[in-house]
Amino acid sequence: MRRSFVLVFVTLLALAPRLAAAQNPPPKAIEIPVQVTGAAAGTLVELYLNNGKNAELVVDVSGIGNLVLNMGNSGKTKLTLYVDVCKDGKIVKMIFTDGEPPPKDEDCERRVAIAGFYNDCAKLRVTFDVSKLFGHATGCSHTMRNVAIAGGGALIGVVALTSGGGGDGYARQATQATQSTQATMTTMTPLPPVNNAPPANNPPPTTPPTTTPPSTTPSTPSAAGTYMCAACNPSNDPGRHDGTLRACFGLTAPFTVTENPFTIRSQSGFIEVTGANYNPSTGAFDITGRGSIAGFNNVTVRATGTVNTSTGRITMNYTLGTNGEFPGGQPITYSVTLQKQ
């Protein structure tokens, strides 16, 4: 009996490390997808984590590159992004660091793109537009900040990112600081010379014709232009389609809005909507479209909303599957806000 107890005890001691490992598995490596857009073909993009190179990619003719920043098994860490543009833009270094950045090379120009965010979110994704030096991070449920993008000592943009809905959507608000100077030149009309000669026998002056002054009523600004997504969240999803479609996470590229007919289009991930039902006076529109998303083809779409040309903002309800193309036949509606750039 004593021998059996000893054997059981020894067996438990041998299995203890395995049981502990099963209950406390090692943390998974954190990998952050990084997408680079707006780069010239042949541009070498290098990712750095603190002082070490993490990944690199040569951009093809599409101008878009996708890399993965491997954070290893690090815990919750606040990262800051710096961008070095080297050799006349042929090399772009994206330096993610949790401290001070490494010194830049002599042939590089550092553009401070301070983008503070935490790396502990499984859905985190970073997008950076090389042509505009504009970057943002999406996908986390906590607050993220893209504080500033600056170059040449002048602030050219301020961006705040806030996600919501448990990571299913995000909101982005953008403001741009600009200064303008207006100069007014006043031309002094000289007085006529003094004439002491007697008045000539001239006919009386005729009354000049009455002219209508130009109208001072400002015309309605156009809704046409380039927009970025400022907010997106599923507002009505009875069929629970958002877990599959995840439409908000595809709205990272610029939007193009045109009139006559009123059209809203973007890159893949957004089905174009267009139509003649647009009132420039009130800004109200009701337009439709058809396309593919998340493997579903010929999906019908309806967008209803309002354009505020004074603020440059479009708010709309963007409904997918209006003809019952999704399983269960129920559509999904997203609340989308676009901000003119």
GIDAPE-V389348 format. One record per run of one state. SS is the DSSP state (h for helix, s for strand, l for the rest). FROM is the first residue (numbers start at 1). TO is the last residue. If there is no record, write none. Layout:
# GIDAPE-V389348
ss=SS from=FROM to=TO
ss=SS from=FROM to=TO
This chain:
# GIDAPE-V389348
ss=l from=1 to=1
ss=h from=2 to=23
ss=l from=24 to=29
ss=s from=30 to=37
ss=l from=38 to=43
ss=s from=44 to=49
ss=l from=50 to=51
ss=s from=52 to=58
ss=l from=59 to=64
ss=s from=65 to=72
ss=l from=73 to=77
ss=s from=78 to=86
ss=l from=87 to=90
ss=s from=91 to=97
ss=l from=98 to=107
ss=s from=108 to=118
ss=l from=119 to=124
ss=s from=125 to=129
ss=l from=130 to=133
ss=s from=134 to=138
ss=l from=139 to=142
ss=s from=143 to=151
ss=l from=152 to=153
ss=s from=154 to=164
ss=h from=165 to=167
ss=l from=168 to=168
ss=s from=169 to=175
ss=l from=176 to=224
ss=s from=225 to=236
ss=l from=237 to=241
ss=h from=242 to=245
ss=l from=246 to=246
ss=h from=247 to=250
ss=l from=251 to=254
ss=s from=255 to=258
ss=l from=259 to=261
ss=s from=262 to=265
ss=l from=266 to=272
ss=s from=273 to=275
ss=l from=276 to=277
ss=s from=278 to=278
ss=l from=279 to=283
ss=s from=284 to=293
ss=l from=294 to=295
ss=s from=296 to=308
ss=l from=309 to=312
ss=s from=313 to=320
ss=l from=321 to=331
ss=s from=332 to=340
ss=l from=341 to=341
